[in-house]
Amino acid sequence: MDAAQLKQEFKKANAKLDRLEALRREVEEEYQGERNVLEQQETYWLGEKRKWGDALVA
């Protein structure tokens, strides 16, 4: 392999790495969004549980 071929292969590899990094960020953002929703739901249900528990005790 000569220098020109190596340079071309290096460019291809870097392009693949850039695409993978973009996909990783996209998946990470989506996961974070789902995690936020789950945390909000958990907070809501803990509040409901507390409300019902207080009502039963009263």
PyMOL Python script that loads the backbone (N, CA, C, O; Angstrom):
from pymol import cmd

cmd.read_pdbstr("""\
ATOM      1  N   MET A   1       0.844  -1.183   0.000  1.00  0.00           N
ATOM      2  CA  MET A   1       0.000   0.000   0.000  1.00  0.00           C
ATOM      3  C   MET A   1       0.886   1.242   0.000  1.00  0.00           C
ATOM      4  O   MET A   1       1.821   1.354   0.793  1.00  0.00           O
ATOM      5  N   ASP A   2       0.585   2.143  -0.877  1.00  0.00           N
ATOM      6  CA  ASP A   2       1.384   3.362  -0.902  1.00  0.00           C
ATOM      7  C   ASP A   2       0.726   4.429  -0.027  1.00  0.00           C
ATOM      8  O   ASP A   2      -0.339   4.209   0.552  1.00  0.00           O
ATOM      9  N   ALA A   3       1.363   5.559   0.056  1.00  0.00           N
ATOM     10  CA  ALA A   3       0.914   6.632   0.943  1.00  0.00           C
ATOM     11  C   ALA A   3      -0.471   7.152   0.553  1.00  0.00           C
ATOM     12  O   ALA A   3      -1.277   7.461   1.431  1.00  0.00           O
ATOM     13  N   ALA A   4      -0.757   7.251  -0.723  1.00  0.00           N
ATOM     14  CA  ALA A   4      -2.059   7.754  -1.177  1.00  0.00           C
ATOM     15  C   ALA A   4      -3.182   6.804  -0.756  1.00  0.00           C
ATOM     16  O   ALA A   4      -4.250   7.245  -0.330  1.00  0.00           O
ATOM     17  N   GLN A   5      -2.933   5.500  -0.881  1.00  0.00           N
ATOM     18  CA  GLN A   5      -3.938   4.515  -0.477  1.00  0.00           C
ATOM     19  C   GLN A   5      -4.158   4.553   1.037  1.00  0.00           C
ATOM     20  O   GLN A   5      -5.289   4.470   1.517  1.00  0.00           O
ATOM     21  N   LEU A   6      -3.067   4.677   1.769  1.00  0.00           N
ATOM     22  CA  LEU A   6      -3.176   4.756   3.226  1.00  0.00           C
ATOM     23  C   LEU A   6      -3.973   5.991   3.646  1.00  0.00           C
ATOM     24  O   LEU A   6      -4.810   5.934   4.547  1.00  0.00           O
ATOM     25  N   LYS A   7      -3.696   7.096   2.978  1.00  0.00           N
ATOM     26  CA  LYS A   7      -4.410   8.332   3.290  1.00  0.00           C
ATOM     27  C   LYS A   7      -5.906   8.169   3.018  1.00  0.00           C
ATOM     28  O   LYS A   7      -6.739   8.627   3.800  1.00  0.00           O
ATOM     29  N   GLN A   8      -6.243   7.512   1.899  1.00  0.00           N
ATOM     30  CA  GLN A   8      -7.644   7.276   1.539  1.00  0.00           C
ATOM     31  C   GLN A   8      -8.317   6.363   2.566  1.00  0.00           C
ATOM     32  O   GLN A   8      -9.447   6.627   2.975  1.00  0.00           O
ATOM     33  N   GLU A   9      -7.643   5.305   2.983  1.00  0.00           N
ATOM     34  CA  GLU A   9      -8.186   4.389   3.992  1.00  0.00           C
ATOM     35  C   GLU A   9      -8.386   5.113   5.323  1.00  0.00           C
ATOM     36  O   GLU A   9      -9.375   4.889   6.023  1.00  0.00           O
ATOM     37  N   PHE A  10      -7.454   5.965   5.654  1.00  0.00           N
ATOM     38  CA  PHE A  10      -7.548   6.740   6.891  1.00  0.00           C
ATOM     39  C   PHE A  10      -8.774   7.658   6.848  1.00  0.00           C
ATOM     40  O   PHE A  10      -9.496   7.778   7.837  1.00  0.00           O
ATOM     41  N   LYS A  11      -9.006   8.299   5.709  1.00  0.00           N
ATOM     42  CA  LYS A  11     -10.173   9.172   5.549  1.00  0.00           C
ATOM     43  C   LYS A  11     -11.470   8.377   5.706  1.00  0.00           C
ATOM     44  O   LYS A  11     -12.402   8.831   6.369  1.00  0.00           O
ATOM     45  N   LYS A  12     -11.527   7.182   5.092  1.00  0.00           N
ATOM     46  CA  LYS A  12     -12.713   6.333   5.198  1.00  0.00           C
ATOM     47  C   LYS A  12     -12.956   5.935   6.654  1.00  0.00           C
ATOM     48  O   LYS A  12     -14.085   5.986   7.142  1.00  0.00           O
ATOM     49  N   ALA A  13     -11.896   5.542   7.330  1.00  0.00           N
ATOM     50  CA  ALA A  13     -12.021   5.124   8.729  1.00  0.00           C
ATOM     51  C   ALA A  13     -12.504   6.285   9.595  1.00  0.00           C
ATOM     52  O   ALA A  13     -13.351   6.097  10.467  1.00  0.00           O
ATOM     53  N   ASN A  14     -11.979   7.465   9.363  1.00  0.00           N
ATOM     54  CA  ASN A  14     -12.414   8.638  10.127  1.00  0.00           C
ATOM     55  C   ASN A  14     -13.879   8.969   9.860  1.00  0.00           C
ATOM     56  O   ASN A  14     -14.603   9.356  10.777  1.00  0.00           O
ATOM     57  N   ALA A  15     -14.316   8.821   8.623  1.00  0.00           N
ATOM     58  CA  ALA A  15     -15.717   9.080   8.284  1.00  0.00           C
ATOM     59  C   ALA A  15     -16.624   8.086   9.011  1.00  0.00           C
ATOM     60  O   ALA A  15     -17.679   8.466   9.519  1.00  0.00           O
ATOM     61  N   LYS A  16     -16.219   6.818   9.061  1.00  0.00           N
ATOM     62  CA  LYS A  16     -17.001   5.809   9.785  1.00  0.00           C
ATOM     63  C   LYS A  16     -17.054   6.142  11.268  1.00  0.00           C
ATOM     64  O   LYS A  16     -18.106   6.039  11.898  1.00  0.00           O
ATOM     65  N   LEU A  17     -15.926   6.538  11.815  1.00  0.00           N
ATOM     66  CA  LEU A  17     -15.893   6.900  13.235  1.00  0.00           C
ATOM     67  C   LEU A  17     -16.795   8.095  13.525  1.00  0.00           C
ATOM     68  O   LEU A  17     -17.477   8.125  14.550  1.00  0.00           O
ATOM     69  N   ASP A  18     -16.803   9.068  12.638  1.00  0.00           N
ATOM     70  CA  ASP A  18     -17.679  10.234  12.812  1.00  0.00           C
ATOM     71  C   ASP A  18     -19.152   9.828  12.800  1.00  0.00           C
ATOM     72  O   ASP A  18     -19.942  10.318  13.607  1.00  0.00           O
ATOM     73  N   ARG A  19     -19.520   8.929  11.882  1.00  0.00           N
ATOM     74  CA  ARG A  19     -20.914   8.457  11.827  1.00  0.00           C
ATOM     75  C   ARG A  19     -21.272   7.690  13.096  1.00  0.00           C
ATOM     76  O   ARG A  19     -22.361   7.861  13.643  1.00  0.00           O
ATOM     77  N   LEU A  20     -20.362   6.851  13.557  1.00  0.00           N
ATOM     78  CA  LEU A  20     -20.617   6.099  14.791  1.00  0.00           C
ATOM     79  C   LEU A  20     -20.768   7.030  15.990  1.00  0.00           C
ATOM     80  O   LEU A  20     -21.630   6.813  16.842  1.00  0.00           O
ATOM     81  N   GLU A  21     -19.952   8.041  16.055  1.00  0.00           N
ATOM     82  CA  GLU A  21     -20.035   9.004  17.157  1.00  0.00           C
ATOM     83  C   GLU A  21     -21.369   9.747  17.110  1.00  0.00           C
ATOM     84  O   GLU A  21     -21.981   9.980  18.152  1.00  0.00           O
ATOM     85  N   ALA A  22     -21.822  10.117  15.927  1.00  0.00           N
ATOM     86  CA  ALA A  22     -23.113  10.800  15.790  1.00  0.00           C
ATOM     87  C   ALA A  22     -24.251   9.877  16.227  1.00  0.00           C
ATOM     88  O   ALA A  22     -25.177  10.317  16.908  1.00  0.00           O
ATOM     89  N   LEU A  23     -24.189   8.612  15.843  1.00  0.00           N
ATOM     90  CA  LEU A  23     -25.204   7.649  16.266  1.00  0.00           C
ATOM     91  C   LEU A  23     -25.183   7.455  17.776  1.00  0.00           C
ATOM     92  O   LEU A  23     -26.236   7.364  18.407  1.00  0.00           O
ATOM     93  N   ARG A  24     -24.000   7.393  18.352  1.00  0.00           N
ATOM     94  CA  ARG A  24     -23.872   7.224  19.801  1.00  0.00           C
ATOM     95  C   ARG A  24     -24.526   8.391  20.529  1.00  0.00           C
ATOM     96  O   ARG A  24     -25.255   8.193  21.501  1.00  0.00           O
ATOM     97  N   ARG A  25     -24.264   9.604  20.057  1.00  0.00           N
ATOM     98  CA  ARG A  25     -24.873  10.791  20.679  1.00  0.00           C
ATOM     99  C   ARG A  25     -26.394  10.756  20.549  1.00  0.00           C
ATOM    100  O   ARG A  25     -27.112  11.082  21.494  1.00  0.00           O
ATOM    101  N   GLU A  26     -26.877  10.359  19.375  1.00  0.00           N
ATOM    102  CA  GLU A  26     -28.322  10.292  19.138  1.00  0.00           C
ATOM    103  C   GLU A  26     -28.983   9.286  20.089  1.00  0.00           C
ATOM    104  O   GLU A  26     -30.019   9.580  20.686  1.00  0.00           O
ATOM    105  N   VAL A  27     -28.387   8.116  20.225  1.00  0.00           N
ATOM    106  CA  VAL A  27     -28.930   7.089  21.122  1.00  0.00           C
ATOM    107  C   VAL A  27     -28.857   7.562  22.568  1.00  0.00           C
ATOM    108  O   VAL A  27     -29.789   7.349  23.344  1.00  0.00           O
ATOM    109  N   GLU A  28     -27.767   8.193  22.923  1.00  0.00           N
ATOM    110  CA  GLU A  28     -27.602   8.695  24.290  1.00  0.00           C
ATOM    111  C   GLU A  28     -28.668   9.747  24.613  1.00  0.00           C
ATOM    112  O   GLU A  28     -29.230   9.738  25.708  1.00  0.00           O
ATOM    113  N   GLU A  29     -28.946  10.642  23.682  1.00  0.00           N
ATOM    114  CA  GLU A  29     -29.971  11.669  23.891  1.00  0.00           C
ATOM    115  C   GLU A  29     -31.354  11.035  24.027  1.00  0.00           C
ATOM    116  O   GLU A  29     -32.147  11.435  24.880  1.00  0.00           O
ATOM    117  N   GLU A  30     -31.636  10.044  23.180  1.00  0.00           N
ATOM    118  CA  GLU A  30     -32.929   9.360  23.241  1.00  0.00           C
ATOM    119  C   GLU A  30     -33.079   8.633  24.578  1.00  0.00           C
ATOM    120  O   GLU A  30     -34.136   8.684  25.207  1.00  0.00           O
ATOM    121  N   TYR A  31     -32.018   7.960  25.003  1.00  0.00           N
ATOM    122  CA  TYR A  31     -32.042   7.242  26.278  1.00  0.00           C
ATOM    123  C   TYR A  31     -32.265   8.214  27.430  1.00  0.00           C
ATOM    124  O   TYR A  31     -33.034   7.929  28.349  1.00  0.00           O
ATOM    125  N   GLN A  32     -31.599   9.355  27.382  1.00  0.00           N
ATOM    126  CA  GLN A  32     -31.751  10.344  28.450  1.00  0.00           C
ATOM    127  C   GLN A  32     -33.187  10.853  28.497  1.00  0.00           C
ATOM    128  O   GLN A  32     -33.740  11.050  29.579  1.00  0.00           O
ATOM    129  N   GLY A  33     -33.792  11.068  27.337  1.00  0.00           N
ATOM    130  CA  GLY A  33     -35.180  11.516  27.294  1.00  0.00           C
ATOM    131  C   GLY A  33     -36.115  10.491  27.914  1.00  0.00           C
ATOM    132  O   GLY A  33     -37.009  10.851  28.679  1.00  0.00           O
ATOM    133  N   GLU A  34     -35.916   9.211  27.590  1.00  0.00           N
ATOM    134  CA  GLU A  34     -36.747   8.156  28.164  1.00  0.00           C
ATOM    135  C   GLU A  34     -36.529   8.058  29.668  1.00  0.00           C
ATOM    136  O   GLU A  34     -37.467   7.834  30.434  1.00  0.00           O
ATOM    137  N   ARG A  35     -35.298   8.228  30.069  1.00  0.00           N
ATOM    138  CA  ARG A  35     -34.977   8.166  31.495  1.00  0.00           C
ATOM    139  C   ARG A  35     -35.669   9.298  32.257  1.00  0.00           C
ATOM    140  O   ARG A  35     -36.174   9.093  33.361  1.00  0.00           O
ATOM    141  N   ASN A  36     -35.687  10.483  31.666  1.00  0.00           N
ATOM    142  CA  ASN A  36     -36.366  11.620  32.295  1.00  0.00           C
ATOM    143  C   ASN A  36     -37.857  11.340  32.458  1.00  0.00           C
ATOM    144  O   ASN A  36     -38.438  11.648  33.499  1.00  0.00           O
ATOM    145  N   VAL A  37     -38.476  10.757  31.432  1.00  0.00           N
ATOM    146  CA  VAL A  37     -39.903  10.435  31.500  1.00  0.00           C
ATOM    147  C   VAL A  37     -40.153   9.422  32.610  1.00  0.00           C
ATOM    148  O   VAL A  37     -41.093   9.575  33.390  1.00  0.00           O
ATOM    149  N   LEU A  38     -39.321   8.394  32.687  1.00  0.00           N
ATOM    150  CA  LEU A  38     -39.497   7.382  33.728  1.00  0.00           C
ATOM    151  C   LEU A  38     -39.329   7.980  35.120  1.00  0.00           C
ATOM    152  O   LEU A  38     -40.063   7.620  36.040  1.00  0.00           O
ATOM    153  N   GLU A  39     -38.385   8.877  35.279  1.00  0.00           N
ATOM    154  CA  GLU A  39     -38.191   9.524  36.579  1.00  0.00           C
ATOM    155  C   GLU A  39     -39.402  10.379  36.946  1.00  0.00           C
ATOM    156  O   GLU A  39     -39.798  10.421  38.111  1.00  0.00           O
ATOM    157  N   GLN A  40     -39.992  11.060  35.965  1.00  0.00           N
ATOM    158  CA  GLN A  40     -41.195  11.857  36.226  1.00  0.00           C
ATOM    159  C   GLN A  40     -42.362  10.961  36.630  1.00  0.00           C
ATOM    160  O   GLN A  40     -43.112  11.289  37.550  1.00  0.00           O
ATOM    161  N   GLN A  41     -42.515   9.828  35.941  1.00  0.00           N
ATOM    162  CA  GLN A  41     -43.592   8.896  36.279  1.00  0.00           C
ATOM    163  C   GLN A  41     -43.393   8.329  37.680  1.00  0.00           C
ATOM    164  O   GLN A  41     -44.348   8.207  38.447  1.00  0.00           O
ATOM    165  N   GLU A  42     -42.162   7.988  38.009  1.00  0.00           N
ATOM    166  CA  GLU A  42     -41.871   7.449  39.332  1.00  0.00           C
ATOM    167  C   GLU A  42     -42.210   8.475  40.412  1.00  0.00           C
ATOM    168  O   GLU A  42     -42.804   8.132  41.435  1.00  0.00           O
ATOM    169  N   THR A  43     -41.838   9.717  40.188  1.00  0.00           N
ATOM    170  CA  THR A  43     -42.138  10.785  41.146  1.00  0.00           C
ATOM    171  C   THR A  43     -43.648  10.933  41.313  1.00  0.00           C
ATOM    172  O   THR A  43     -44.139  11.091  42.430  1.00  0.00           O
ATOM    173  N   TYR A  44     -44.382  10.882  40.203  1.00  0.00           N
ATOM    174  CA  TYR A  44     -45.842  10.992  40.258  1.00  0.00           C
ATOM    175  C   TYR A  44     -46.429   9.855  41.096  1.00  0.00           C
ATOM    176  O   TYR A  44     -47.244  10.095  41.986  1.00  0.00           O
ATOM    177  N   TRP A  45     -46.016   8.621  40.811  1.00  0.00           N
ATOM    178  CA  TRP A  45     -46.599   7.479  41.517  1.00  0.00           C
ATOM    179  C   TRP A  45     -46.189   7.447  42.981  1.00  0.00           C
ATOM    180  O   TRP A  45     -46.973   7.009  43.823  1.00  0.00           O
ATOM    181  N   LEU A  46     -45.012   7.888  43.300  1.00  0.00           N
ATOM    182  CA  LEU A  46     -44.621   7.976  44.709  1.00  0.00           C
ATOM    183  C   LEU A  46     -45.495   8.995  45.429  1.00  0.00           C
ATOM    184  O   LEU A  46     -45.875   8.784  46.580  1.00  0.00           O
ATOM    185  N   GLY A  47     -45.814  10.096  44.759  1.00  0.00           N
ATOM    186  CA  GLY A  47     -46.709  11.102  45.325  1.00  0.00           C
ATOM    187  C   GLY A  47     -48.106  10.541  45.530  1.00  0.00           C
ATOM    188  O   GLY A  47     -48.731  10.788  46.562  1.00  0.00           O
ATOM    189  N   GLU A  48     -48.605   9.779  44.544  1.00  0.00           N
ATOM    190  CA  GLU A  48     -49.925   9.154  44.664  1.00  0.00           C
ATOM    191  C   GLU A  48     -49.943   8.157  45.822  1.00  0.00           C
ATOM    192  O   GLU A  48     -50.893   8.111  46.604  1.00  0.00           O
ATOM    193  N   LYS A  49     -48.888   7.371  45.917  1.00  0.00           N
ATOM    194  CA  LYS A  49     -48.793   6.373  46.993  1.00  0.00           C
ATOM    195  C   LYS A  49     -48.822   7.071  48.352  1.00  0.00           C
ATOM    196  O   LYS A  49     -49.509   6.627  49.272  1.00  0.00           O
ATOM    197  N   ARG A  50     -48.084   8.148  48.467  1.00  0.00           N
ATOM    198  CA  ARG A  50     -48.035   8.905  49.718  1.00  0.00           C
ATOM    199  C   ARG A  50     -49.415   9.486  50.042  1.00  0.00           C
ATOM    200  O   ARG A  50     -49.856   9.462  51.191  1.00  0.00           O
ATOM    201  N   LYS A  51     -50.093  10.012  49.000  1.00  0.00           N
ATOM    202  CA  LYS A  51     -51.425  10.587  49.188  1.00  0.00           C
ATOM    203  C   LYS A  51     -52.405   9.532  49.711  1.00  0.00           C
ATOM    204  O   LYS A  51     -53.140   9.778  50.667  1.00  0.00           O
ATOM    205  N   TRP A  52     -52.407   8.373  49.082  1.00  0.00           N
ATOM    206  CA  TRP A  52     -53.313   7.303  49.500  1.00  0.00           C
ATOM    207  C   TRP A  52     -52.944   6.786  50.885  1.00  0.00           C
ATOM    208  O   TRP A  52     -53.824   6.477  51.689  1.00  0.00           O
ATOM    209  N   GLY A  53     -51.670   6.693  51.162  1.00  0.00           N
ATOM    210  CA  GLY A  53     -51.238   6.255  52.490  1.00  0.00           C
ATOM    211  C   GLY A  53     -51.696   7.230  53.559  1.00  0.00           C
ATOM    212  O   GLY A  53     -52.162   6.818  54.621  1.00  0.00           O
ATOM    213  N   ASP A  54     -51.565   8.521  53.284  1.00  0.00           N
ATOM    214  CA  ASP A  54     -52.014   9.546  54.236  1.00  0.00           C
ATOM    215  C   ASP A  54     -53.525   9.479  54.422  1.00  0.00           C
ATOM    216  O   ASP A  54     -54.020   9.664  55.533  1.00  0.00           O
ATOM    217  N   ALA A  55     -54.267   9.216  53.337  1.00  0.00           N
ATOM    218  CA  ALA A  55     -55.726   9.145  53.418  1.00  0.00           C
ATOM    219  C   ALA A  55     -56.162   7.937  54.250  1.00  0.00           C
ATOM    220  O   ALA A  55     -57.139   8.020  54.994  1.00  0.00           O
ATOM    221  N   LEU A  56     -55.453   6.829  54.129  1.00  0.00           N
ATOM    222  CA  LEU A  56     -55.803   5.635  54.897  1.00  0.00           C
ATOM    223  C   LEU A  56     -55.504   5.811  56.378  1.00  0.00           C
ATOM    224  O   LEU A  56     -56.228   5.296  57.230  1.00  0.00           O
ATOM    225  N   VAL A  57     -54.441   6.537  56.682  1.00  0.00           N
ATOM    226  CA  VAL A  57     -54.056   6.759  58.077  1.00  0.00           C
ATOM    227  C   VAL A  57     -55.007   7.744  58.739  1.00  0.00           C
ATOM    228  O   VAL A  57     -55.309   7.612  59.925  1.00  0.00           O
ATOM    229  N   ALA A  58     -55.481   8.727  57.986  1.00  0.00           N
ATOM    230  CA  ALA A  58     -56.339   9.785  58.552  1.00  0.00           C
ATOM    231  C   ALA A  58     -57.704   9.303  58.933  1.00  0.00           C
ATOM    232  O   ALA A  58     -58.522  10.084  59.418  1.00  0.00           O
TER     233      ALA A  58
END
""", "prot")
cmd.dss("prot")
cmd.show_as("cartoon", "prot")
cmd.util.cbc("prot")
cmd.orient("prot")
